[in-house]
């Protein structure tokens, strides 16, 4: 995205960043084209219908802040507070999950290597067992011939 944006578009991006909302999801939900935030499209102010769409979809976004840059970005309601807490919990959970996965990933790699070695060893044992069975069958066959005499 270009650095020169209209004030409202700039605040939209601040909101998305603050809420952890991917831009792609924003564009899909609102039907606004990404080109509205690039080049000459980024400089021009956003239209009224698009602002209504944004405020309708993102209900915790404060209209005064979006339009005028005044007040708080997020409406102060119990519902928006709960949504912020849930969003923050989800973000924290994702960060912790990623850190845990990164820390245990080498162990899984080692376990996979060991399992492959065990599987290879089992394959070799299977071949040895087949050889022993063939030898046993031959011995039994020979014993059977000796008993016939």
N, C-alpha and C positions, 0 to 999 in steps of 0.2 A: 504494500500500500504506500502511496506517495506521502511525503511528509507534510505537504501543504493541503490541508483539508478545511472545509467550512467548519465553523464552530460546532454546529449541531452534529455533523458527521464525526468530528473529533470526539465529542462527548459520547456518541454511540459506541465508538471503538473503546473508549475508556470503560464504559459500562460492560461491554462484552468481556474485556480483559478482567475487570473486577469480579464479574460473576463466573468467569471460567467458561464462557460460552464460545465454542468454535465459530469462527466467522462463516464457515460453510453452512453450519446449521442456521445461523441468523439469516443468511441470504435465502436458504430454502424455506424457512418458516414465514418470512415476511414477503417473499416474492420479489425482493429488491435485487437488482443485478449487481454483481461485484464491480462492474464498470462504473457505477455511481460513486465508488470510493477510490477511483484511480484517475490519474491524469486530469483533464479538464472536468470530468465528471465529479472528481473529488473536491474541486474548488467551488463549484456551484452549490447553492443551498438545496437541501432536500425538500421535496414537495410535501404539501399538507396531507395528502392521502397516505403517503409513505409514513409520515409521522404518526398519523392515526393508527396505521397498521402496527407500527412498532409499539406504541403505547397500549394497544389492545392485546397484543401477544405477550409483551413483557410488563405485566401488571404491577410489578414492584418498582418499576422505573418512574421516578418523580417527574411529571411533565414540566414543572418550573425549572428544574435543573437541566433537563434536556433542551428546552427551548431558550432559556435565558442564562443558564449557568448559575442560577441562584438556588440556595438551599442545599438539601442533601440529595445525593444521587438516588438513594433508595428511600421509598416511602416508609414512614415510620408507622407500621401496623403490626399487629401480632402475627398475622399471616406471613408478611414479608420477613419478619424476624425469624420465624420458624423456617421459611424457605432458605434464608441465608445460613442458618445453623445447619440445615440439612446439606446445603451445597458445600459448606465448609467441612462438614464431617465426611462427605464423599471425597472431597479433594484430599483431606488428610489421610483417609483410608487408601486412596489410590497411591499417594506418595509412600506410605508405609508398606503397602503391598509390593510396589516396585522395588523398594530398598531390600525387603526380605527376599524377593525373587533374585535380585542381583547377588545378595550375600550367599544364598544357598545354591545358586546355579553351578558353581564349580563342583560341589558335592555330587550333584546329579550327573555331571560329566564323568566324574570318577566312578560313580556307581554304574553308569552305562558301560564304561570300559571294563569294569570287573565282570559285569553280566555277560558281555561279549566273550570274555576269556572263559567264563564258566560254560557258556554255550559251546564254544570251540572245544573245550575239554570234554564235554558230554558227547560231542560228535566223534571225537577220537576214541572215547570209551566204547561208543556204539560199534565203531569199526573193529576195535579189539574184541568185543563180545561176539561179533559176527565171525571173526577168525577163530575164536575159541569154540564156538558152536560148530563150525565146519570141521575143526579138528576132532571134536567130540563125536560128531556124526561119523567121521571116517573111522575112528577107533571102534565105535559100536558096530559099524559095518564089518570091520576086520574081525571083531570078536564073534560076530554072527557067522562068518565064514569058517572060523576055527572050530566052532561048535558043530558045524555040519560034517566035519571030518570024522 
